[in-house]
């Protein structure tokens, strides 16, 4: 399923994320990095206590060997996985160092990809 967003953003100190509650049972999440992939523990596990991380075009690939779920996108790079929830950071509005960061019109999309196997 492809999700297309067309947003006129004028917030201050707000972070917009999309979250997906999954039935996946793996304790690890796989993310794309330059020239390959990396597996990281999901938050909620002792080793996985971390903030949103910057990765490339896909994140999550949470699965249990029989089925999984990936979140694929064209231009957003902040993801986190906690428990059975996978989230992507879409827009934010800090005031430092740029008081106008992310403000204005945004057009982007991401896709939800359930799959068989790992």
C-alpha positions in Angstrom: 0.0 0.0 0.0 1.4 3.4 -1.0 0.7 6.4 1.2 1.0 9.8 -0.4 1.4 12.9 1.8 0.8 16.5 0.7 1.3 18.7 3.8 1.6 22.4 4.4 3.6 22.4 7.7 3.7 25.4 10.0 4.3 24.0 13.5 6.9 24.8 16.2 8.5 22.1 18.4 6.3 19.4 17.0 7.5 16.0 15.6 5.1 14.2 13.2 5.5 10.4 13.0 3.5 7.6 11.4 3.2 4.5 13.6 2.3 0.9 12.6 1.4 -1.7 15.2 2.6 -5.1 13.9 2.1 -8.7 14.8 5.8 -9.4 14.2 7.6 -11.2 16.9 11.3 -10.7 16.1 13.5 -9.0 18.6 15.6 -7.5 15.8 14.8 -5.0 13.0 16.6 -4.7 9.7 17.4 -1.3 8.2 19.1 -0.2 4.9 22.4 1.6 5.3 24.8 2.7 2.5 26.1 -0.4 0.7 24.0 -2.9 2.7 21.7 -3.6 5.7 22.1 -3.7 9.5 20.1 -5.4 12.2 19.4 -3.6 15.4 17.5 -4.7 18.5 14.1 -3.1 18.8 13.5 -0.8 21.7 11.8 -2.6 24.5 14.7 -5.1 24.6 17.6 -4.4 26.9 20.0 -3.9 24.0 17.5 -1.8 22.0 17.1 1.3 24.1 17.8 4.0 21.6 16.3 7.0 20.0 15.1 7.3 16.4 18.0 6.3 14.0 18.8 7.6 10.6 18.7 5.0 7.8 18.1 4.9 4.1 15.1 3.9 2.0 13.6 1.0 4.0 13.3 0.2 7.7 11.9 -2.3 9.9 11.6 -5.5 8.0 10.3 -6.9 11.2 9.5 -10.5 10.8 9.6 -14.0 12.4 11.0 -16.0 9.5 7.5 -16.8 8.1 6.2 -13.3 7.5 7.4 -9.8 7.9 6.7 -6.1 7.3 8.8 -3.4 5.7 8.3 0.3 5.5 9.8 1.7 2.3 10.2 5.5 1.5 11.7 7.9 -0.9 13.0 10.7 1.3 12.6 10.2 5.0 15.4 8.7 7.2 14.3 8.6 10.8 12.9 5.3 12.1 12.4 3.5 15.4 11.0 0.2 16.4 9.7 -0.4 19.9 7.9 -3.5 20.9 5.6 -4.4 18.0 5.4 -0.8 16.7 7.4 0.5 13.8 7.5 4.3 13.4 8.9 6.7 10.7 9.6 10.4 11.4 7.9 12.5 8.8 8.2 16.1 9.7 9.7 18.1 12.6 9.9 21.7 13.5 12.9 22.6 15.6 13.9 26.2 16.1 17.7 25.7 16.4 19.8 26.1 14.4 17.2 27.0 11.7 14.0 28.6 13.0 12.3 27.8 9.7 13.3 24.1 9.4 10.8 21.9 7.7 8.2 24.7 7.4 6.2 25.0 4.2 4.9 22.6 1.6 6.0 18.9 1.6 5.1 16.2 -0.8 6.4 12.7 -0.1 5.3 9.1 0.0 6.0 5.8 1.7 4.9 2.3 1.2 3.8 -0.5 3.5 5.1 -3.9 2.4 3.9 -7.1 4.1 5.9 -10.1 2.9 6.4 -13.8 3.3 9.7 -15.1 4.6 12.5 -13.1 6.3 
